[in-house]
């Protein structure tokens, strides 16, 4: 009986640690998600164009586009992780 009382007491003290994001945060995360999907589409299109082309210069330029797209996506990922840390109280 004493264990049950202690368990009930400890449960009463616990508060939720997750808070639903406000509308501005949800909107920002939706926009960031759209940017990530667009970057993925650009990367796929550049890879496909690189497979079709026989010219070395074109393939090198497309590889640079893919590298810059990857870099932009990593930046977006850092933006998301930073903004999610800002939301937690």
Helices and strands as residue ranges (DSSP letters): H 2-13, H 23-52, H 56-87
